[in-house]
């Protein structure tokens, strides 16, 4: 019932370097997006209560 696939095997159709590059881009976008949102919220806080 708990048949999990923990294999690290990559098939021939998978392009591992491209996958890793895309994942790194996703992490960078997420990081900078979160920083941008935090800056906007801080600026709104300063504008309203400052």
PDB file of N, CA, C and O in Angstrom:
ATOM      1  N   UNK A   1       0.810  -1.192   0.000  1.00  0.00           N
ATOM      2  CA  UNK A   1       0.000   0.000   0.000  1.00  0.00           C
ATOM      3  C   UNK A   1       0.858   1.263   0.000  1.00  0.00           C
ATOM      4  O   UNK A   1       0.518   2.248  -0.655  1.00  0.00           O
ATOM      5  N   UNK A   2       1.956   1.233   0.725  1.00  0.00           N
ATOM      6  CA  UNK A   2       2.819   2.411   0.784  1.00  0.00           C
ATOM      7  C   UNK A   2       3.970   2.245  -0.187  1.00  0.00           C
ATOM      8  O   UNK A   2       5.131   2.201   0.221  1.00  0.00           O
ATOM      9  N   UNK A   3       3.662   2.154  -1.448  1.00  0.00           N
ATOM     10  CA  UNK A   3       4.676   1.984  -2.484  1.00  0.00           C
ATOM     11  C   UNK A   3       5.196   3.360  -2.893  1.00  0.00           C
ATOM     12  O   UNK A   3       4.628   4.016  -3.766  1.00  0.00           O
ATOM     13  N   UNK A   4       6.288   3.789  -2.247  1.00  0.00           N
ATOM     14  CA  UNK A   4       6.864   5.093  -2.567  1.00  0.00           C
ATOM     15  C   UNK A   4       8.063   4.906  -3.475  1.00  0.00           C
ATOM     16  O   UNK A   4       8.770   3.901  -3.402  1.00  0.00           O
ATOM     17  N   UNK A   5       8.277   5.882  -4.323  1.00  0.00           N
ATOM     18  CA  UNK A   5       9.400   5.847  -5.247  1.00  0.00           C
ATOM     19  C   UNK A   5      10.435   6.860  -4.780  1.00  0.00           C
ATOM     20  O   UNK A   5      10.334   8.045  -5.096  1.00  0.00           O
ATOM     21  N   UNK A   6      11.424   6.399  -4.032  1.00  0.00           N
ATOM     22  CA  UNK A   6      12.480   7.263  -3.527  1.00  0.00           C
ATOM     23  C   UNK A   6      13.728   7.190  -4.393  1.00  0.00           C
ATOM     24  O   UNK A   6      14.812   7.566  -3.947  1.00  0.00           O
ATOM     25  N   UNK A   7      13.593   6.721  -5.595  1.00  0.00           N
ATOM     26  CA  UNK A   7      14.730   6.513  -6.481  1.00  0.00           C
ATOM     27  C   UNK A   7      15.271   7.844  -6.994  1.00  0.00           C
ATOM     28  O   UNK A   7      14.506   8.773  -7.253  1.00  0.00           O
ATOM     29  N   UNK A   8      16.562   7.930  -7.136  1.00  0.00           N
ATOM     30  CA  UNK A   8      17.214   9.100  -7.702  1.00  0.00           C
ATOM     31  C   UNK A   8      17.525   8.902  -9.182  1.00  0.00           C
ATOM     32  O   UNK A   8      18.260   9.693  -9.773  1.00  0.00           O
ATOM     33  N   UNK A   9      16.971   7.855  -9.780  1.00  0.00           N
ATOM     34  CA  UNK A   9      17.221   7.580 -11.190  1.00  0.00           C
ATOM     35  C   UNK A   9      16.505   8.603 -12.053  1.00  0.00           C
ATOM     36  O   UNK A   9      15.337   8.918 -11.822  1.00  0.00           O
ATOM     37  N   UNK A  10      17.213   9.118 -13.049  1.00  0.00           N
ATOM     38  CA  UNK A  10      16.647  10.051 -14.011  1.00  0.00           C
ATOM     39  C   UNK A  10      16.537   9.324 -15.335  1.00  0.00           C
ATOM     40  O   UNK A  10      17.504   8.722 -15.801  1.00  0.00           O
ATOM     41  N   UNK A  11      15.377   9.374 -15.935  1.00  0.00           N
ATOM     42  CA  UNK A  11      15.169   8.737 -17.224  1.00  0.00           C
ATOM     43  C   UNK A  11      15.868   9.504 -18.337  1.00  0.00           C
ATOM     44  O   UNK A  11      16.333  10.626 -18.137  1.00  0.00           O
ATOM     45  N   UNK A  12      15.937   8.886 -19.511  1.00  0.00           N
ATOM     46  CA  UNK A  12      16.584   9.526 -20.651  1.00  0.00           C
ATOM     47  C   UNK A  12      15.842  10.782 -21.092  1.00  0.00           C
ATOM     48  O   UNK A  12      16.453  11.703 -21.633  1.00  0.00           O
ATOM     49  N   UNK A  13      14.540  10.828 -20.866  1.00  0.00           N
ATOM     50  CA  UNK A  13      13.758  11.986 -21.290  1.00  0.00           C
ATOM     51  C   UNK A  13      13.920  13.174 -20.342  1.00  0.00           C
ATOM     52  O   UNK A  13      13.493  14.282 -20.668  1.00  0.00           O
ATOM     53  N   UNK A  14      14.529  12.961 -19.177  1.00  0.00           N
ATOM     54  CA  UNK A  14      14.712  14.029 -18.199  1.00  0.00           C
ATOM     55  C   UNK A  14      16.059  14.711 -18.426  1.00  0.00           C
ATOM     56  O   UNK A  14      17.085  14.045 -18.559  1.00  0.00           O
ATOM     57  N   UNK A  15      16.048  16.025 -18.467  1.00  0.00           N
ATOM     58  CA  UNK A  15      17.262  16.817 -18.631  1.00  0.00           C
ATOM     59  C   UNK A  15      17.629  17.390 -17.261  1.00  0.00           C
ATOM     60  O   UNK A  15      17.151  18.456 -16.875  1.00  0.00           O
ATOM     61  N   UNK A  16      18.474  16.675 -16.542  1.00  0.00           N
ATOM     62  CA  UNK A  16      18.779  17.043 -15.157  1.00  0.00           C
ATOM     63  C   UNK A  16      19.382  18.446 -15.018  1.00  0.00           C
ATOM     64  O   UNK A  16      18.932  19.197 -14.153  1.00  0.00           O
ATOM     65  N   UNK A  17      20.379  18.839 -15.825  1.00  0.00           N
ATOM     66  CA  UNK A  17      20.914  20.205 -15.665  1.00  0.00           C
ATOM     67  C   UNK A  17      19.857  21.287 -15.909  1.00  0.00           C
ATOM     68  O   UNK A  17      19.832  22.301 -15.212  1.00  0.00           O
ATOM     69  N   UNK A  18      18.990  21.072 -16.893  1.00  0.00           N
ATOM     70  CA  UNK A  18      17.935  22.050 -17.167  1.00  0.00           C
ATOM     71  C   UNK A  18      16.924  22.088 -16.020  1.00  0.00           C
ATOM     72  O   UNK A  18      16.429  23.156 -15.660  1.00  0.00           O
ATOM     73  N   UNK A  19      16.623  20.933 -15.455  1.00  0.00           N
ATOM     74  CA  UNK A  19      15.702  20.861 -14.318  1.00  0.00           C
ATOM     75  C   UNK A  19      16.279  21.616 -13.126  1.00  0.00           C
ATOM     76  O   UNK A  19      15.570  22.383 -12.474  1.00  0.00           O
ATOM     77  N   UNK A  20      17.556  21.404 -12.841  1.00  0.00           N
ATOM     78  CA  UNK A  20      18.190  22.076 -11.711  1.00  0.00           C
ATOM     79  C   UNK A  20      18.276  23.581 -11.945  1.00  0.00           C
ATOM     80  O   UNK A  20      18.108  24.359 -11.006  1.00  0.00           O
ATOM     81  N   UNK A  21      18.534  24.001 -13.182  1.00  0.00           N
ATOM     82  CA  UNK A  21      18.586  25.423 -13.509  1.00  0.00           C
ATOM     83  C   UNK A  21      17.215  26.073 -13.312  1.00  0.00           C
ATOM     84  O   UNK A  21      17.120  27.180 -12.782  1.00  0.00           O
ATOM     85  N   UNK A  22      16.175  25.395 -13.734  1.00  0.00           N
ATOM     86  CA  UNK A  22      14.818  25.912 -13.566  1.00  0.00           C
ATOM     87  C   UNK A  22      14.452  25.996 -12.090  1.00  0.00           C
ATOM     88  O   UNK A  22      13.818  26.962 -11.664  1.00  0.00           O
ATOM     89  N   UNK A  23      14.844  24.998 -11.308  1.00  0.00           N
ATOM     90  CA  UNK A  23      14.552  24.996  -9.875  1.00  0.00           C
ATOM     91  C   UNK A  23      15.281  26.146  -9.176  1.00  0.00           C
ATOM     92  O   UNK A  23      14.704  26.811  -8.315  1.00  0.00           O
ATOM     93  N   UNK A  24      16.548  26.384  -9.540  1.00  0.00           N
ATOM     94  CA  UNK A  24      17.298  27.498  -8.959  1.00  0.00           C
ATOM     95  C   UNK A  24      16.641  28.833  -9.318  1.00  0.00           C
ATOM     96  O   UNK A  24      16.567  29.731  -8.480  1.00  0.00           O
ATOM     97  N   UNK A  25      16.167  28.968 -10.553  1.00  0.00           N
ATOM     98  CA  UNK A  25      15.480  30.197 -10.959  1.00  0.00           C
ATOM     99  C   UNK A  25      14.195  30.379 -10.151  1.00  0.00           C
ATOM    100  O   UNK A  25      13.874  31.495  -9.744  1.00  0.00           O
ATOM    101  N   UNK A  26      13.460  29.291  -9.918  1.00  0.00           N
ATOM    102  CA  UNK A  26      12.247  29.352  -9.106  1.00  0.00           C
ATOM    103  C   UNK A  26      12.570  29.805  -7.681  1.00  0.00           C
ATOM    104  O   UNK A  26      11.859  30.637  -7.119  1.00  0.00           O
ATOM    105  N   UNK A  27      13.637  29.261  -7.100  1.00  0.00           N
ATOM    106  CA  UNK A  27      14.013  29.659  -5.744  1.00  0.00           C
ATOM    107  C   UNK A  27      14.428  31.124  -5.692  1.00  0.00           C
ATOM    108  O   UNK A  27      14.062  31.835  -4.756  1.00  0.00           O
ATOM    109  N   UNK A  28      15.191  31.586  -6.692  1.00  0.00           N
ATOM    110  CA  UNK A  28      15.597  32.992  -6.728  1.00  0.00           C
ATOM    111  C   UNK A  28      14.387  33.911  -6.859  1.00  0.00           C
ATOM    112  O   UNK A  28      14.296  34.922  -6.162  1.00  0.00           O
ATOM    113  N   UNK A  29      13.455  33.562  -7.753  1.00  0.00           N
ATOM    114  CA  UNK A  29      12.250  34.369  -7.931  1.00  0.00           C
ATOM    115  C   UNK A  29      11.435  34.407  -6.641  1.00  0.00           C
ATOM    116  O   UNK A  29      10.922  35.458  -6.258  1.00  0.00           O
ATOM    117  N   UNK A  30      11.317  33.271  -5.980  1.00  0.00           N
ATOM    118  CA  UNK A  30      10.561  33.213  -4.726  1.00  0.00           C
ATOM    119  C   UNK A  30      11.214  34.072  -3.652  1.00  0.00           C
ATOM    120  O   UNK A  30      10.529  34.793  -2.926  1.00  0.00           O
ATOM    121  N   UNK A  31      12.533  33.995  -3.551  1.00  0.00           N
ATOM    122  CA  UNK A  31      13.262  34.762  -2.539  1.00  0.00           C
ATOM    123  C   UNK A  31      13.095  36.258  -2.776  1.00  0.00           C
ATOM    124  O   UNK A  31      12.741  36.997  -1.858  1.00  0.00           O
ATOM    125  N   UNK A  32      13.349  36.707  -4.003  1.00  0.00           N
ATOM    126  CA  UNK A  32      13.265  38.140  -4.286  1.00  0.00           C
ATOM    127  C   UNK A  32      11.824  38.634  -4.270  1.00  0.00           C
ATOM    128  O   UNK A  32      11.569  39.787  -3.921  1.00  0.00           O
ATOM    129  N   UNK A  33      10.893  37.788  -4.640  1.00  0.00           N
ATOM    130  CA  UNK A  33       9.485  38.161  -4.552  1.00  0.00           C
ATOM    131  C   UNK A  33       9.062  38.377  -3.113  1.00  0.00           C
ATOM    132  O   UNK A  33       8.351  39.334  -2.806  1.00  0.00           O
ATOM    133  N   UNK A  34       9.495  37.490  -2.229  1.00  0.00           N
ATOM    134  CA  UNK A  34       9.175  37.622  -0.812  1.00  0.00           C
ATOM    135  C   UNK A  34       9.826  38.868  -0.214  1.00  0.00           C
ATOM    136  O   UNK A  34       9.205  39.571   0.582  1.00  0.00           O
ATOM    137  N   UNK A  35      11.063  39.140  -0.591  1.00  0.00           N
ATOM    138  CA  UNK A  35      11.739  40.350  -0.113  1.00  0.00           C
ATOM    139  C   UNK A  35      10.998  41.593  -0.604  1.00  0.00           C
ATOM    140  O   UNK A  35      10.807  42.543   0.155  1.00  0.00           O
ATOM    141  N   UNK A  36      10.582  41.588  -1.865  1.00  0.00           N
ATOM    142  CA  UNK A  36       9.842  42.720  -2.417  1.00  0.00           C
ATOM    143  C   UNK A  36       8.527  42.949  -1.699  1.00  0.00           C
ATOM    144  O   UNK A  36       8.172  44.090  -1.402  1.00  0.00           O
ATOM    145  N   UNK A  37       7.807  41.887  -1.419  1.00  0.00           N
ATOM    146  CA  UNK A  37       6.535  42.005  -0.700  1.00  0.00           C
ATOM    147  C   UNK A  37       6.766  42.543   0.709  1.00  0.00           C
ATOM    148  O   UNK A  37       5.997  43.376   1.187  1.00  0.00           O
ATOM    149  N   UNK A  38       7.821  42.074   1.376  1.00  0.00           N
ATOM    150  CA  UNK A  38       8.129  42.559   2.723  1.00  0.00           C
ATOM    151  C   UNK A  38       8.451  44.053   2.698  1.00  0.00           C
ATOM    152  O   UNK A  38       8.019  44.794   3.580  1.00  0.00           O
ATOM    153  N   UNK A  39       9.205  44.496   1.693  1.00  0.00           N
ATOM    154  CA  UNK A  39       9.535  45.923   1.579  1.00  0.00           C
ATOM    155  C   UNK A  39       8.267  46.745   1.347  1.00  0.00           C
ATOM    156  O   UNK A  39       8.091  47.801   1.954  1.00  0.00           O
ATOM    157  N   UNK A  40       7.393  46.266   0.480  1.00  0.00           N
ATOM    158  CA  UNK A  40       6.139  46.980   0.222  1.00  0.00           C
ATOM    159  C   UNK A  40       5.309  47.086   1.497  1.00  0.00           C
ATOM    160  O   UNK A  40       4.760  48.148   1.788  1.00  0.00           O
ATOM    161  N   UNK A  41       5.211  46.004   2.258  1.00  0.00           N
ATOM    162  CA  UNK A  41       4.435  46.038   3.502  1.00  0.00           C
ATOM    163  C   UNK A  41       5.049  46.987   4.522  1.00  0.00           C
ATOM    164  O   UNK A  41       4.322  47.692   5.222  1.00  0.00           O
ATOM    165  N   UNK A  42       6.364  47.015   4.617  1.00  0.00           N
ATOM    166  CA  UNK A  42       7.031  47.936   5.546  1.00  0.00           C
ATOM    167  C   UNK A  42       6.800  49.378   5.117  1.00  0.00           C
ATOM    168  O   UNK A  42       6.547  50.246   5.952  1.00  0.00           O
ATOM    169  N   UNK A  43       6.886  49.634   3.808  1.00  0.00           N
ATOM    170  CA  UNK A  43       6.644  50.991   3.314  1.00  0.00           C
ATOM    171  C   UNK A  43       5.193  51.418   3.581  1.00  0.00           C
ATOM    172  O   UNK A  43       4.947  52.566   3.952  1.00  0.00           O
ATOM    173  N   UNK A  44       4.242  50.513   3.397  1.00  0.00           N
ATOM    174  CA  UNK A  44       2.844  50.830   3.713  1.00  0.00           C
ATOM    175  C   UNK A  44       2.670  51.124   5.198  1.00  0.00           C
ATOM    176  O   UNK A  44       1.940  52.042   5.572  1.00  0.00           O
ATOM    177  N   UNK A  45       3.337  50.350   6.037  1.00  0.00           N
ATOM    178  CA  UNK A  45       3.262  50.573   7.476  1.00  0.00           C
ATOM    179  C   UNK A  45       3.813  51.949   7.835  1.00  0.00           C
ATOM    180  O   UNK A  45       3.217  52.667   8.638  1.00  0.00           O
ATOM    181  N   UNK A  46       4.946  52.318   7.247  1.00  0.00           N
ATOM    182  CA  UNK A  46       5.529  53.630   7.515  1.00  0.00           C
ATOM    183  C   UNK A  46       4.649  54.753   6.964  1.00  0.00           C
ATOM    184  O   UNK A  46       4.547  55.813   7.581  1.00  0.00           O
ATOM    185  N   UNK A  47       4.028  54.539   5.832  1.00  0.00           N
ATOM    186  CA  UNK A  47       3.168  55.559   5.235  1.00  0.00           C
ATOM    187  C   UNK A  47       1.916  55.789   6.076  1.00  0.00           C
ATOM    188  O   UNK A  47       1.491  56.930   6.257  1.00  0.00           O
ATOM    189  N   UNK A  48       1.332  54.726   6.583  1.00  0.00           N
ATOM    190  CA  UNK A  48       0.090  54.848   7.344  1.00  0.00           C
ATOM    191  C   UNK A  48       0.355  55.383   8.749  1.00  0.00           C
ATOM    192  O   UNK A  48      -0.375  56.255   9.219  1.00  0.00           O
ATOM    193  N   UNK A  49       1.387  54.876   9.429  1.00  0.00           N
ATOM    194  CA  UNK A  49       1.622  55.238  10.829  1.00  0.00           C
ATOM    195  C   UNK A  49       2.795  56.195  11.013  1.00  0.00           C
ATOM    196  O   UNK A  49       3.092  56.586  12.141  1.00  0.00           O
ATOM    197  N   UNK A  50       3.457  56.573   9.947  1.00  0.00           N
ATOM    198  CA  UNK A  50       4.665  57.388  10.068  1.00  0.00           C
ATOM    199  C   UNK A  50       4.473  58.827  10.067  1.00  0.00           C
ATOM    200  O   UNK A  50       5.442  59.579  10.166  1.00  0.00           O
TER     201      UNK A  50
END
